[in-house]
């Protein structure tokens, strides 16, 4: 007896089963609900520095996920993978102040999570703790009113200032306590413990720089992301090599910068790891050395990016201590 009818029947049966499953498979990516850890606290952050701040407040009662890791969040397009991070999150902490606002808006608008709350940590700092984009203290001039936020542009890199980071931790605590009131006491205890760690790092930095006078602490940076870090330790950022991040200086700009370094007695050039080999950094260093100024090139990390394997709750502390170690003895 021929077996052909059996094969046909079997084939029809398989097709029928697949057809029955299709409505359940669909075209949407799988839900990320099952990828969250234990506990009902589900928090997302826009980039690595904020991960450490939030993870230390959440502790072991929930999960914190970062959207960006190896790429900064400056106006970036949103990928499907990044969108999935916030699909089941309750809160998304971003920096704000123009840094990741556009990215966060695209992320929220493209997700299907209507209950997601976006918290702008930098925007919630008091004006007196903010720096202008040129590095000057906000509202420094007596009688100068900055109530209209459109009048000026703030330096957005607030997480680089340890005092500001402490305040951001407080904001994270308050926002989480509002969203998860049953964990209010735990959030408070975690935040206080972490703030003590941040304050200890600041004390370590002050001790490391104690042998140098504040007026001697002058640096040139690769681009303008170190203002708050410098402010924390009474360091003067004389200028930056890149006026716009990613755009190398012209010859005229470099010549002017060289003359400014000579006039101000600047010998320390600080560049983030990804910018340490920029042409402008190399040219400035070589030219200062040629003119008899022994330039010291150091790396200061601005904590915007991190490898997935490196990003842990104590990552912020580790990187800040590395920055402080790079500064030790360079101003003597």
MARKOL-654031 format. One line per 2 residues: for each residue x, y negated, z of C-alpha. Coordinates in steps of 0.05 Angstrom, whole numbers, padded with zeros to 5 digits. Layout:
// residues N
X,Y,Z  ... .
// end
This chain:
// residues 332
00000,00000,00000  00026,-00069,-00018 .
00049,-00114,00039  00041,-00179,-00001 .
-00028,-00196,00029  00001,-00189,00099 .
00057,-00238,00083  00008,-00288,00054 .
-00037,-00281,00115  00022,-00291,00161 .
00042,-00353,00123  -00028,-00381,00127 .
-00028,-00368,00201  00037,-00406,00213 .
00012,-00465,00172  -00052,-00466,00213 .
-00013,-00467,00278  00032,-00523,00254 .
-00029,-00563,00231  -00060,-00555,00299 .
00003,-00581,00333  00012,-00642,00288 .
-00036,-00688,00325  00003,-00676,00389 .
00072,-00686,00357  00058,-00752,00321 .
00112,-00800,00298  00125,-00836,00363 .
00190,-00823,00402  00182,-00781,00464 .
00163,-00816,00528  00220,-00834,00576 .
00176,-00822,00638  00210,-00756,00653 .
00280,-00786,00648  00269,-00831,00709 .
00299,-00805,00774  00261,-00791,00838 .
00219,-00844,00871  00168,-00893,00842 .
00217,-00952,00835  00232,-00961,00761 .
00276,-01021,00745  00310,-01042,00680 .
00364,-01095,00672  00391,-01128,00609 .
00466,-01116,00617  00519,-01085,00663 .
00532,-01139,00715  00459,-01142,00732 .
00458,-01066,00737  00504,-01066,00797 .
00465,-01121,00832  00399,-01085,00823 .
00425,-01015,00836  00452,-01035,00904 .
00385,-01064,00925  00345,-01004,00899 .
00393,-00954,00930  00368,-00882,00931 .
00294,-00897,00928  00289,-00906,00853 .
00324,-00914,00787  00357,-00973,00752 .
00371,-00970,00677  00410,-01020,00635 .
00386,-01037,00566  00453,-01061,00538 .
00520,-01032,00558  00576,-01035,00506 .
00545,-01095,00470  00526,-01163,00499 .
00454,-01186,00499  00465,-01252,00463 .
00404,-01256,00417  00413,-01183,00396 .
00362,-01144,00356  00324,-01091,00394 .
00336,-01018,00377  00286,-00961,00388 .
00331,-00933,00443  00333,-01000,00479 .
00258,-01007,00474  00248,-00939,00506 .
00286,-00962,00568  00230,-01011,00586 .
00171,-00970,00563  00160,-00942,00633 .
00196,-00994,00675  00158,-01039,00723 .
00208,-01096,00726  00261,-01121,00677 .
00315,-01166,00707  00350,-01211,00658 .
00400,-01268,00667  00362,-01322,00630 .
00391,-01393,00621  00392,-01380,00546 .
00437,-01319,00549  00390,-01260,00540 .
00323,-01296,00536  00314,-01283,00461 .
00333,-01210,00468  00286,-01201,00527 .
00228,-01232,00489  00239,-01186,00430 .
00244,-01127,00477  00180,-01144,00513 .
00141,-01161,00449  00161,-01097,00415 .
00146,-01051,00474  00079,-01020,00491 .
00086,-01036,00565  00037,-01092,00582 .
00051,-01088,00657  00126,-01101,00650 .
00148,-01162,00690  00209,-01200,00666 .
00248,-01237,00720  00297,-01292,00699 .
00349,-01289,00754  00392,-01347,00731 .
00333,-01393,00722  00312,-01382,00794 .
00377,-01410,00822  00373,-01481,00849 .
00401,-01534,00803  00456,-01552,00851 .
00486,-01483,00842  00487,-01488,00765 .
00543,-01514,00721  00533,-01552,00656 .
00558,-01520,00592  00620,-01565,00597 .
00636,-01537,00665  00614,-01598,00706 .
00570,-01588,00766  00496,-01597,00750 .
00464,-01659,00779  00533,-01681,00804 .
00521,-01754,00788  00486,-01792,00843 .
00416,-01811,00822  00420,-01769,00759 .
00355,-01732,00750  00357,-01663,00716 .
00286,-01643,00730  00274,-01637,00655 .
00310,-01572,00637  00311,-01593,00564 .
00357,-01651,00578  00419,-01608,00584 .
00448,-01539,00573  00471,-01497,00632 .
00529,-01450,00632  00492,-01383,00634 .
00548,-01339,00663  00522,-01346,00734 .
00536,-01274,00755  00611,-01291,00753 .
00604,-01335,00815  00602,-01293,00878 .
00559,-01343,00916  00510,-01342,00858 .
00510,-01266,00856  00491,-01266,00929 .
00431,-01309,00913  00412,-01266,00854 .
00412,-01205,00900  00363,-01242,00945 .
00318,-01256,00886  00321,-01182,00865 .
00302,-01162,00936  00243,-01209,00939 .
00217,-01188,00871  00222,-01114,00887 .
00190,-01123,00955  00131,-01156,00920 .
00125,-01100,00869  00137,-01043,00918 .
00116,-01069,00987  00121,-01000,01018 .
00197,-01004,01009  00205,-01076,01034 .
00248,-01059,01095  00294,-01013,01054 .
00305,-01067,01001  00322,-01117,01055 .
00373,-01071,01089  00405,-01052,01022 .
00409,-01125,01000  00441,-01148,01065 .
00493,-01092,01062  00510,-01109,00990 .
00514,-01184,01003  00565,-01169,01058 .
00607,-01132,01006  00603,-01191,00957 .
00623,-01240,01012  00681,-01195,01030 .
00706,-01197,00958  00704,-01273,00959 .
00745,-01273,01023  00795,-01226,00990 .
00802,-01273,00932  00812,-01333,00976 .
00866,-01295,01014  00900,-01274,00949 .
00904,-01347,00927  00921,-01376,00995 .
00994,-01388,00976  00975,-01435,00919 .
00945,-01504,00923  00878,-01515,00888 .
00908,-01571,00846  00958,-01521,00817 .
00904,-01471,00798  00894,-01488,00725 .
00877,-01442,00668  00857,-01441,00595 .
00805,-01388,00577  00791,-01352,00513 .
00720,-01379,00513  00673,-01411,00563 .
00651,-01354,00607  00694,-01364,00669 .
00666,-01428,00697  00629,-01398,00757 .
00686,-01350,00773  00735,-01409,00772 .
00688,-01450,00814  00685,-01395,00866 .
00761,-01398,00877  00773,-01472,00864 .
00807,-01460,00797  00804,-01513,00742 .
00787,-01490,00672  00824,-01543,00632 .
00796,-01520,00565  00776,-01459,00524 .
00808,-01434,00460  00743,-01417,00426 .
00694,-01474,00430  00642,-01426,00402 .
00647,-01352,00421  00673,-01312,00362 .
00699,-01373,00324  00774,-01384,00323 .
00800,-01455,00333  00826,-01497,00276 .
00900,-01517,00273  00880,-01587,00296 .
00842,-01559,00356  00901,-01514,00375 .
00950,-01572,00370  00906,-01614,00415 .
00900,-01556,00464  00976,-01547,00466 .
00985,-01621,00482  00931,-01616,00537 .
00966,-01556,00568  01032,-01594,00568 .
01001,-01655,00599  00962,-01616,00652 .
01018,-01567,00667  00977,-01506,00648 .
01015,-01442,00640  00960,-01389,00652 .
00918,-01364,00594  00859,-01321,00615 .
00824,-01277,00563  00771,-01224,00569 .
00797,-01155,00549  00761,-01158,00482 .
00791,-01226,00468  00862,-01216,00492 .
00889,-01203,00422  00854,-01261,00388 .
00897,-01302,00341  00885,-01366,00380 .
00906,-01333,00446  00970,-01307,00414 .
00986,-01372,00378  00976,-01415,00441 .
01019,-01369,00482  01075,-01367,00431 .
01075,-01442,00420  01077,-01458,00494 .
01135,-01411,00503  01171,-01442,00444 .
01163,-01510,00476  01193,-01487,00542 .
01129,-01471,00581  01130,-01398,00603 .
01058,-01378,00587  01027,-01324,00630 .
00972,-01284,00595  00923,-01249,00641 .
00858,-01211,00631  00794,-01233,00666 .
00733,-01191,00652  00667,-01228,00645 .
00627,-01165,00663  00580,-01168,00603 .
00597,-01099,00575  00616,-01032,00603 .
00624,-00961,00580  00567,-00915,00601 .
00614,-00870,00641  00644,-00929,00680 .
00578,-00962,00698  00564,-00944,00771 .
00533,-00982,00829  00602,-01007,00851 .
00624,-01028,00781  00614,-01102,00795 .
00658,-01098,00858  00712,-01060,00821 .
00715,-01109,00763  00715,-01170,00809 .
00772,-01142,00850  00811,-01129,00785 .
00800,-01202,00765  00826,-01226,00833 .
00886,-01180,00827  00902,-01211,00759 .
00904,-01280,00791  00949,-01262,00849 .
01017,-01299,00845  01004,-01331,00776 .
00998,-01401,00804  01061,-01401,00845 .
// end
